[in-house]
Amino acid sequence: MRHASIGLLSALALGVVAISGCESGDGGEQNSSGRSGVLGLIGGRTPNAPWSGPVVLDGDISEWPKETVAFADEAYLYLRFSVEGDQRALQASDQTVTIHLDVDGFGGTGASLLDPIDAAGMGVDLEIQFSPRQSDGKLASGAAAFVVDASGTRTPIPVAGLDLLFTPTYASKWYEARISRHVATGTDTTPLEIDGPWEGIITLSDGSGVIRGWSDAFLATKPVASAQPPLADVMLPAKPAGAIRVLDWNVLRNSPEKSPAGFVRIIEAVKPDVILIQEWEAKEPAQIARWFTEHVESPTGSWHALHGKAWGVAIVAPHPITPLLPDGIDFPQNGRDHSTRIVAGVVPLAVGDIVVGSTHLKCCGTAGSVEDGTRIEEARVIARTLGKAIDRDPTWVRVIAGDLNLVGSRTPLDELGRGLDVDGSDLEIAPVRVLGERATYTWADWQTPFTPGRLDWVLYSGAGCDVLNAFSIDTRRLSDASLARIGLDRGDSASSDHLPVVVDVRIKK
């Protein structure tokens, strides 16, 4: 059997196809032996080089030392890993990637792995699977987790209880992941909480369950876990002087009209100048403007809304909005017209005009799927059409945002802002992080088999403006004191399965 190459990057490294050798950034180098060279672990498990972090879970591994693939702090275990060969989205693949962890570093507990040989002496206590294999032999989408006893019995536990995160959600060469040390699954968490060694290995199995690749085993240490899971004690960043605050939010099928309270509290706390919306279906834009007028104070005394014929996308502002595009963008697909969800307009503000677009690309699928192909074409059509509309527009500040559904390839993100900056270059990506967190997800629904991920993106004109703040809000991550200061309730961000995303931009002088 060929030893496929899996590259370890972050605290828990893993290779979807095999181990590829140590890599730094986006480049890589394979060990001259032709087999896995991660951390020079050939022939045995060597501890990581000491490192104090921190890890930012954003899919960019540049902060990781080249010699480090596994890391732990008081709250989480971290991993980085790469997948050699064709890039696949981890949670919608025809292969299963499994992270096997010996969380107490003791071979006498947990199960022994007979294959691969690199795991000899390891006692696996915890397994995490992406695109897990079900009892009927079929692969499921999403992720699954299991505790494992010495007899090899695997007991499923909720992935939500591990607070499992990984990034990116789209097919990539490198991934970062983190696992909570405060497991809420009703199982014994002592091995995760104590200090000492922990080790693991990552395997890649085909659709029939046969292991086709594996990483070198890795070994790291962990400090004593904190007494409680971390909650951020932060303030909501104030909008800087001269800035334009944009709020982007997929509101989950008209949820503000059904349960307005959480949306109202967040909008009033954020105080945006422009709001970009997805999944708010209204027969007329006046219906949306009326909701804002009834529930949210306006700095001008009124609210204005713009939407196209495509389902659910809208722009809301306390100032009149001039449309930029015709009523929707259609393009031929499978013998009929396909309606792209995009609305764009110009909003006049005291500090200058802003060109904004709200979009919602096709859902679901995986890399190379029909759905992914539709997303790519939607992004290209939007860029071409919007580019013609603003070709002679002098507005320096341009922001396009929305739910891009990046669960396949990254290509839609790259195509969406193509040539739309004021100098003809591509729009840049706002560096959005969860407020108070070192993570970048914007969607979370633990009732599904999928882990939280970054589905919502904000693109901006880097030649025309600067980004001063960029964050999403997950009220479940904030301390009671922080929530009280901001004026929010713990469940407010769960008003939708998507988090509110806030970006402050300022015209370059």
N, C-alpha and C positions, 0 to 999 in steps of 0.2 A: 504494500500500500504506500502511495506517495505521501510524504509528510508535507502537507500544504503549509503555506506561509502565513502566519498571523502576527501582526505587529502590535506590540504593547506600547501604549502612549501614556495613559493617565493612571490613576491609582489602580484601577483594575484593567489590565490590558487584555485585549482579546483579538483574535483574528477571525474574520468571518470565513475566510477560505483557508488561511494558513498563516504562519508567523513569518513576517517579512524582514526582519532585521531592524536594528535601531534606526529611528528617524527623528529628525528635528524639523519643526515647521511643516511645510508641505513637501519637502524633499525626502529622500531616503537613501540608505545604502545597505546592501545585503551582505551578511557575513560571508567571507570567502569560502567557508566550508560548504555553502550551498544549502544548509539547513538553517533553522531559526537561530538568529544571533541576538535576540532581544536581551539586552543587559549582559551579554556575555554569559548566559546561563547554561551554555552547553555542558552537559555532564553533571549538572547539579544546580541546586537553588542557592543563589547568592543574594544577600540582602541588597535592597536599594541603597544608593548613596543617600546619606542624611539630607533631608530637605524639610524646610518649615512651611512651604507653601507661600501664599494661598493659591488655591485653584479657582479659576473662574470658569464655570460650566457654560461655555459658549461655542464649543466646536473648534476653537483656535488653541492649538497646543503649544504655542510659542513660549508660554511661561514655564513649561515643563523642562527641567534639566534632561539632557539626552539620556542619562543613565537611570532615570526614574520612570517606572511604569505603574507603581502602586503607592498610595499615600493615604494617610489617615490623620484627621484632626479630632477634636473633642466631639464633633457632631456627626461626621460622615467618613465612610470609606470612599476613596476615589480611584478611578481607573482610566487609562487611555488605551485605545486599541485601534488597529487598522485591519481592513479586509482586502486581501490581495485578489486580483482578478476583476471580473465584472462587478461594478459597483451596484449594490442592492440596498434598498431601504430595509433596515433591520427588522421592522415590525410587519413587513409585508413581503416576505421572501420565500423562495422555494428551498431554502436551507435554514437550519436551526443553529443559531449561535448560543452556546451554553457557557455561562460563567460558573465554574465549580470553586467554591470557597471553603477553606478550612479556617474558620474565623477565630478559633482558639489556638491554632498552630500546633495542635496535638493529634497525632495519628491514631491515638487510642479511642477517640470519639469520632462520630461520623462514619461514613462509608469509605472503604478503600476502592480506588479506581484501578481496574486491571488494564485498561487501555485509555489513554496512552501510557507508555512506560515512564514518561517524564513525571507522572503523578505518583510514582511509587512512594509509599510511606505517608501519604497525605490522608487525613481523615476528613472527608467532605461533609460539612454540616449544612451548607446552604447552596442551592442552585438557582440561577436565574436564567431563563430561556427567552430568547427573542424569536418570534415565529415558532412557537412551541409545537411539539408533536403531541397530538391528542390520542386518546385511548383507541380510536378507530383507525389510527395510523395516518390520518390526514394532518397537514400543518394548519395551524390557526394563525390569524393575524394578531398582533399585539405582543404582550409579554406575559410570562407566568413565573411563579416562584415556588420553591419547595424547601422544606426543612428535611434533612436526611439523617436517619439514625444509623447505628453501627451495623444493623442487618441489611442496610441498603434501602429500607422502606422510605419512600418519598411522600411526604404529606404536603398537599398544596396549601399555600398561605396567600392572603391577598397581597398583590403587588403594592396596593396603596399603603399597606402597613409598613412597607420598607421605604416609603417615600422615594421610590426609585425614579431617578431622572437620568436621561442621556440626551446628548445632542451631537449632530443635528438630526432632525426627523427625516431629512431627505438622504438619498444614497450618497455616500461620501467615502473617501479613502480612510479618514480618521474619525474616531468617535471618542467622546468623553462621557463618563458615567459616574454617578455617585449613589451611595446607599446609606440610609440613615442608620445610626448606631442606637437609636431609640425606637426599636421595632414595636409596632402596635398591632400584633397579630394573635395575641393570646398565648404565644410561645415563650420559652425561656430565653431572655435576651442577655443573660449574663456573659456568654462568650464574646458578644459584641461590645459590651460595656467595659470589660476589664482591659487593663493595659497588657502589652505583650505582643508576640508575633502573630501574624496571620499570613496565609499563603493561598495560592490558587493556581488554576490553569484554565484555559479557554479552549473549547473544542468546537468544531464545525461538523455538522451532520447533514447528510443529504436527505431527500424526501422519504427515503426508506428507513432512515434512522442509523445508517452506517456512518461512523466517524471517518471523515475524509481529510481533516486537518486539525492541527492543534498548535497552541503556543508553547513556548518554554514555560515551565513552572516559575512563579515569581514569589518572592518572600519580602514582607515589609513588617514594620512595627506600628503599634497604635498606642496613644496615650490613654489614660483613664477617660471615659466618656463624661461629658458634663451631666449634671444632675437632671436636667430637663432638656427637651428639644429646643433649639434656638428660636427665639422670636426677636425680631428687629425693633429696637427702640430708636426710631428715626422720625424726622419731620418730613412732611410733604415739601419738596423743593419749591421755593417761591419762583414765580416767573421773573426772570431778570428784566431790568429796564430796557425798553426798546425791542423786546422779543415778542414773537407771535407764538401763542401756545395752541398746539393742535392736539386734539383728542381723537384717537381712532378706536372704534369699538364695534365688534360683532355682537349684537344684542340678543341673539338666540330667538329667532322667530317671534318678533313683536313682544318680547318679554316686558319692555317698559310699560306697555299698555295693560298688561296683566298684573304685574307686581312692581309698581313704580318706585317704592321707597329706596331700595338700594341704589338704583340708577340716579335718583335725585341727589342722594347724599354724596355720591362720588362726583357727579358733575358740578355740584355746588362747591365741593372742596377743591376741585381742580381749577375751576373758572376758566374754561377754554375760550379762545377767540374763534375757533373753527372746530366743528365736530364732524368727523367722517364716520359714516354708519354703514353696517352691513346687516342684513336679515331683518330689516324693518319694512314690512310690506304695507303700503298705503296706496289707496286709489288716487289720491291727490297729495302733493307736497304740503298743502295747507293742513292736512291731518296731522303730520309730524310737527309742523310749526305750532299748531294748536296745543299739542301735548306739552311742548316746552313752555309755551306761554302760561299754561295752567299750573305747571309744576316747578319751573326753574326761573329764578329772577334773571332778567336780562339787563346788561349795562346800558342798553339803549331804550329799554322799555318794550321791546318787541323781538320776536324771533322770525327768521326766514329759513325756508327749506327749499332744496332742489333735488329732484330725483328724475331718473329716466325710466324708460319702459322696462328695462331689465329688472329682475326681481330683487328687491331688498336694499339696494344701494342708495345712499342719500348724503347730502351735505347740509349741515345746519349751522347758522351763524346769526349773531345779533345785527347783521347788516345785510342789505340786499345782495344776492349772488347772481352774477352774470354767467349764463351757460356758455361753455366752450365747445361742446360737442353737439351733434345732432341727437335726436331722441333715441339713443341706443346705437350700438355698433353690431351689425350682423355680418357674418361671413359664411360661405357655403361649407357644409360639412355633412358627409354621408347623404348627399342628395337633397339636403334641405338647409334653410338658413339657421345658423346657430346664433343666439343672442348672447352677447358678452355683457357681463355685469360690470358696468363702469358708468360713473357720472363725474363730470368735471366742470369746474367753473372758476371765476375770479371773484375774490372777496376783497372789498376795499376796507382798509383799516387805517387808523391814525398814523401808524408807523410805516405804512406802505401796503401796496396790494400783495396778495398771495394767490398763486395758481394752485388749486388743490384738485385731487382726484380720489374718489373712493371706489375701490374695486373688490370683487369677490370671485376668485378664479375657481375653476371646476374642482369638485371634491374627489377624494378617494383615489383608488388605484395604487400603483407602485411605479418604480422606474421602468420606462419602456411600455407602460400600459396605454390603453386607449385614452383613459382619463388624463394621464400625464401628457400625452400628445395634444389633447384639447387644451390643457393649461398652457402649454408652450405656444400654441397658435393664438390663444386669447391674449397672452402677454405681447406677442409680436404685433397683433392687430391694434392693440391699445397704444403701443409705442408709436406705430406708424401714424395712426389717426390723430393722436394727441400731438405728435410732433408737427404735423401739418397745421393744426389749429393754433399752436403757439409759436410757429416759426418766426413770425415778425412781432411777437409780443415782447415788450421791454421789461416785463415783470421779472425781477431777480429771484424772488423766493418761489420755489416750486416744490410741492410735496405731493407724492402719490402714496397712498397707504391702503391697507386692507388685509383681508383674509386670503392669503395666497395658497393655502392648502398644500404646502410643500411636503408631501408625503411620498413623492416619487423622486424626480431629479431636481437639481438646483436650477436648471435651465430657465424656468419661468421667471425666477427672480432676476437672473442676469438679463433677460430679454425685456422685462417690463420698463426699465429706465433707459433703454438704449437710445443715446443721442438726445436726451431730453433736457440736458442742462443748458444754461444760458450761453455757454461757449461751444455747444454742440457735442460735448462729452457726455458720458453716461451719468445718470444720477447716482449718488452715493447712498450707502445703507446706514441708517441711524443706529448707533450702538446701544440698543435698548436692553436694559437689565431690569429684573424684578426689584422693586424698591426694597432696600435693606438686605438684598440677597446677592450672592455671587453666582447668579444663574440667569438664563435668558428666555425662559419659556413664556408663552402668552396664551396657552390653552391648557385646560386641565379638566378632566372628567373621569374620576376614579370609578364611576359606575360602568365604564367601558374597559376592555382589555388593554387599552393603549395608555402609555405613560404620558405625562405632560410634555408638551413640545412647543417649539416656536413656529406657529402657523401664520402669525400676523407680522407684517413687515412695514417699515416706513422708509421710503426713498426720498431724498431731498437733493436740491441743487447745490452741490458743494462749491461750485464756482461763484454762486450768487449769495450764499448765506452760510452761517456757521450754526452748528447744533450746540446748544448750551446745556440742555438737559434732555435725557432720553430714558424713560422708565415705564415699566408696567406695574400695576398695583394688584397685589394679592393680599387682601386683608387678613387671610388666614396665617400669614407669615409675620404679622405685626404684633407687638406687645400691646397689652391692655392700655398702658400709658400712652403709647403712640396713637392708638385708635382714638382715645379720648381727646388728645390734642388736635388731631386732624378732623374729628367729628364724624367718624365712621364706625360702623358695627362690624364685627368679625365676619359675618356672612355676606357682606355687601358685594365683594368681587365675585361671589358665587351666584349672583343674579343672572349671569350668563356663563356658558362654558368657556368663553374667551375673556381674557383680562382686558381692562381698559389700558390703552397704550398712550402715553403722553410724550410729546416732543416739543421742545422750545427751540425756535430758530430765530436768528437775527440777521438782517441784511448786512452784507459786508460793506464797509465804508472805504 
